[in-house]
Amino acid sequence: QTGHTTLDYGFVNTSATKSAVTFIDGDKGILRYRGYPIEQLAQNSSYLEVAWLLLYGELPTVDELGQFDERIRRHTLLHEDLKRFFPALPHTAHPMSVLSSAVSALSTYYENQSDPHNPEHVELNTVRMLAKLPVIAAYAHKKSVGQAFLYPDNSLSFVDNFLKLNFGVLSEVYEVNPVMSRALERLLILHEDHEQNASTSTVRLVGSTGANQFSSISAGINALYGPLHGGANEAVLEMLGRIRDSGESVQRFVERVKNKEDGVKLMGFGHRVYKNYDPRAKLVKESADEVLEALGISDPLLDLAKELEQIALEDDYFKERRLYPNVDFYTGVIYKAMGFPTRMFTVLFAIGRLPGWLAQWREAINDPQTKIGRPQQLYTGAPARDYPGLSS
Ligand code: SDX
């Protein structure tokens, strides 16, 4: 503590803003979007209905949702020039890098309509982002597996169109699997917002400078990419795969985590806010068995994840630190069963989180109290000194 500022790494004890979008009670494991419990929304709502709720604060009427869905379908096409952007990147490019770069590139097509304070531009660009991000994501997937890009099919729902863009091929008719469709819808709902997590805080901070929605979302995608945040869902599958391939016992792996050997962490565990079971992780774990069974898939990594969780939850090291599975611990096993490559998992997180980013960006620019994000610091560098040969 010095004169007028308090040092608070990672804003552990600092509220950066007021917000009416999402409520989390970390001790009780409660998550509500605009007051509705996540359990009820995941079970009964849809990605676009929840997106409307987050953006406008109330559930849409049937007509509002119908028009919203229709507008989004009318904006799924990417400018043909933008398609030439993708071959410029190596086929080995991580889909999250492709996503954030393509969203930045997308903004160049609408620079004359990106005034953050023009309500028409805000609405139009929100619809454009919701419509085009899944297409860009699917292009990143197709690029990574060397397959032709497909055009969006506007006769399909948001989720079914996204599944077809990812798994359809020009040489065959694609039939959406209703189990996959419903499971992905629920997973996307579970990711739609999460108050002031690192990527959402990034979106708000970039928006606070007057930057447009595309630039703010691209910044959020980059923040989400990190393995300590959204990148954890990919890191969990890599961790499970390493344990399986190494032949190391789960107990031995847990010991290495507790000894912090070469910085190894139990990925998918722990949370800044939840000091109890992440309610989303509970829902994902419940549906993992059901989805894999319905898809006729058994995956030893799911059993390994459950064994890992069991050992950790009974271990004092994790109990003392209040470390529980978070949203990323089980999602990858389901995404893998659906056929997504591991490096697409965080892209799926980004699609899920997009409505929350857009809602929170909009809340920030409409809040008269929003100030440009410019934290203080405590200076610990060299005292004043003169350039050699000069004296002040
Ligand atoms: C997401 O914020 C959000 O809401 C994010 C998110 C969202 O929806 O937007 O929920 C999505 O990002 C979920 C988190 C995904 N990340 C991971 O699963 C990566 C593994 N988790 C950790 O890196 C960590 O738990 C964080 C980053 C999630 C939270 O870190 P904090 O709150 O800064 O806590 P910390 O790092 O200070 O840890 C406290 C203690 C430390 O031990 P000591 O130094 O006191 O001995 O717990 C230990 C840490 O070493 N610890 C872990 C651990 N997480 C914390 N030890 C082993 N494995 C872990 N996963």
Residues whose N, C-alpha, C, O or C-beta is under 5 A from the ligand:
A	BS01	SDX	H194 N197 A198 P227 L228 H229 G230 A232 K265 L266 M267 G268 F269 G270 H271 R272 R321 N326 D328
